[in-house]
Amino acid sequence: MTEVAPVDAAASFDPLRGKLMRVAYRMLGSVADAEDVLQEAFIRWMRADRAEVREPEAFLRRTVTRLCLDQLKSARLKRETYVGPWLPDPVVEEEEEEDVTLPLMLALERLSPLERAAFLLHDVFGLEFEEVATTIGREPAACRQLAARARTHVRGSRQRFQVDRTHGLELAEAFFTASRSGDMKTLSAMLTADVSFHADGGGKRPAAMKLLFGIEDVMNLQESLARFFAKGGSTLIRTVMVNGLPGFITREADGELQTTALDIENGRIAAIYVMRNPDKLKHLH
């Protein structure tokens, strides 16, 4: 084993941290798990014979992807016992344009770990199948098949409607105002007929225990929530892009943070995603 040199290792690792974090988070859907993977990847990078590594970025991407594949095996067991609907950790205000929106993140959950890796590495990060094959330990032809199967599964979840950021955030603020003030007429006019509502409390905070579909069920819930908001405070911290969707961060009556993301189609809200699980909001404090 070569002598460990943390300073030298960090000098080459840190400039790649952002790219590696994007790979890990999109593979896992968890900020904390992605950070753990990066920490392990850095330890392996310190122990590696770095002088023999011609392309550090490719080496580290392979390391991170393989660690994520191992992590996904245990993650699947956790999801089976998860309380209520599961949503990925909210990531807000990324500088670059979001290439994997929240609906697509949910669709990725239906893929096998290898399908997920092949799709992300090729379709999202633009790697050639030869490099994908080296990364996940499969032949290029097999990687093409994995990515093709993944595309079939996620086709309907890729963003079809590009929403202007400014307009999207204005709609998010209008949604906040209408939902908290009890203006149900305005709120109803903002929703599509087949709107869906997704809330993740993780068993830690009250949240809808199942997905709601259709404007009638969603509006019934919003009316109940409006009565609750009238009794306790819900303070808007700021409007933000949440996993590529317009949304906002609030501090609720219990003092905890909450994020809301809105999937907008043709000027109306087609899906509402609410994160209430405090474990998934720690990185926003």
N, C-alpha and C positions, 0 to 999 in steps of 0.2 A: 504494500500500500504506500502511495506517495505521502510525503509529509503534508499535513493539513495546514493550509494557509488561508484563514477566514477572510482577511482583507482582500487578498488577490481574488478569491472566489467571489466575494461580494461585488467587486468592481466589474466583473463580467456578468454576474447574475442580475444585479439590480436594474440595469437598463432594459432587461427582458421581462421584468416582473409583471408589468401591465399586460403584455401579450400572453404570458403564461397564466395569469389570473383569469383572463377572458376564456381561455381554453378550459381551465379547471372548473370555473363557475358554470359554464354552459354544459359541461359534462355532468355536473353534480346537482346544480340548482340550489346549492347551499354556499353562502359566503364563508361560514366558519369551516366547513369541510374543505373548501377550495384553499383556504389559508393554511390548513393543516397539510394538505398535499404539497403546497409550495414550500412549506418548511421542511418536509421530508425530502423534496427534490433538491433543496439547497444543501442539506446534509450530504446527500449522495454526490452532489456537484463538488463539495469540498473534498470528498474522499476519492474522487475520480482523478485519473492522470490527465489533467486538463491540457497538458502540452500535446497530447495525442489526439485531442478532439479538434477536428478541422472546422466544424460548424457547431458552435455552442448552442445556437438557437434550436437547431434540429435535434441535437442531443437532449436538450432540456425539455423540448416539446414531447419527444418520445417518452422521457422519464415521467413527465406529468400525466400524459395520456394513460400510460400503463398503471400508474398509481391510482388514477381515477377509475379505471376498469376494475381494479381490485376493490376499490371503495364501493362501487355500484352493487357488487354482490351483497354486501352487508346492508346497503341502503334499501334494497328491495325488501329485505326482511322487516326493516323498520317501517316502511310504508304500509305493509300489510296490517300492522297494529296501530297505525296512526289514527288519532281521534278526529273524525270529521274530514272534510275535503282538504287535500294537500295542495299548496301553492308554492312555487319557488320563492326563495328569499327575495325581497324587493331590492333592486339596484337602481339608484336614482342619479340623474344628472351626469351620465357618462358623456365625456367630451366628444367622442366619435359618434357617428350615426349608428344607432342600434341595429345590429344585423340579425339578432334573434329576439323577437318580441315575446311577451308573456304567453300568448296563445300557442306560439311555436314551442316554447319551453315545455308547456303542458303536453303537447303532442309528442315531444321527444321522450317523455316518460313511458310512452307505449312501445318504444323501440327496445330491442335487445341492446345490451351495452356495446357490442361490436357494431351494430347498425348505427347506433348513436355516434360512435367515434368516427366511423367512415363518412357519415353524412356531414358532421361538423367539420372534420379536417378537410374534406374535399369541397363541399358545397358552400361552406361558410368561410373557411380560412384559405381556400384556394390552393391546397396542396395537390400535386399530381398523385395519381393512384400508386405509382411506384413508391413514393415516400409514405403514403398512407399504409401501404403494405408493410414497409419496414417498421413503421411505428407500432402497428397492432399485431404484427407477426402472422400475416396471412398473405396469400398470393394476390397480385394486382387484380386478376380476374375475379377472385372472390370478393375483393374490396369493391369492385364495380357493382357486383350483385348486391352486396350489403347496402351500398348507397342508393341503388335503384329501389330496393325494397323500402328503405327509409323514406325516399321521396314520395312513394305511393301512399304511405301512412300519413305523412305530414302535409300533403298537397293542399288540403283545404285550410290549413292553419297558417300558411305563409301570408304575410301581409299583402292584401289585395288593394287596400285603400290607403294611399299616402295622405296623411293628415298634416296640414301646415302646423308647425309647432305652436306659433302664436295663437292661431285659432283654436287648436286643441286645448291649450292651457286656459283660454277664455271659457271654453265649454266646461272644462273641469271646475273652474271657479263658480260658474253658473249652477252646476250640479250641486256643489257644496252648499251654496246659498239656498237653493230651492229645497234640498233635502233636510237641511237643519232648521229652516224657518217654517216648514210644514206647507210650503206652496206646492201641493200635490198636482194641481192643474199644469203648472209650468214644468214640473218634473216629468209628468207623464208624457208631455209633448216632446220631451228630449229623448225618449226611448223608442227603440224599434219594437214591433209587435212580438218578436220572438226573443227579446232581450233575456240574457241569463245573468244570474247572480252567484258569485263564488266567494265564500268567506272561509279563511283559515284562522281558527283560534287555537288549534293544536291541543285542545283540552285544557288550555291554560286560562283562556278568557271566553266569555259567552260569544257564540257565533252560530250562524245557521249550520245545522249538522248535515245538510244535504244541499246539493246544487238546486237552484230554482230556475225554472224555464217559463218564459211567457210573461207578458206585461201584467197580467192580472195577479199572478203570484208575487211577482217582484214589487208591484205597487202596494199590495197588502202588507208586505214586509216593510216597505218604506214608510207607510202610514204608521205602523207600530213603532218604528224607529223614531219618527218625528215626534211622537208623544214622549218618548224617552228623552230625546234631545231637548224638549221644552222644559224638562225638569232639571237636567244636568248640562254642563257645558260641553261643547265640542269646538275647540279653537283651531282655526286654520293657521298652520305654521307657514306653509308656502305651497304654491303650485309647482309641480316638477314633472319631468318625464320619468315614469316608473317602468322599468323593463321595456323601454321603447314606446310606451303608451302615455298619453296625457293623464295626469292625475294630481294628487295632492297628499301632503302629510298633515295630519291633525294630532292634537293632544286631546284625548277623550276625558270624560268625566272621572274615570278612575286614575287619571294622571299618566296613563300609558300612551305611547305613540301608536299611530295607526296609519297605514298607507292605503290609498284607494287609486286604482288604475282603471281607465275607461277605454274600451275598444270601440272605436268610432267608425261607422260605415255610412257613407253618403250623408254626413252631417248629423247623424243620430247615434245614440249610444246602444251598441249591440251586446256588450258584456260589461259587467262590473266586477272587479276583483278587489277584495278587501283583505288586507293582511292585519291580523290582530294578535298573532302568536308573538309574545314578547321575546322569545328565544331567537326569532328570525328578524327582530328589529333592533337588536343590540348595536349593530354596526352603524346605525343612524344617529345614535346619541352623540 
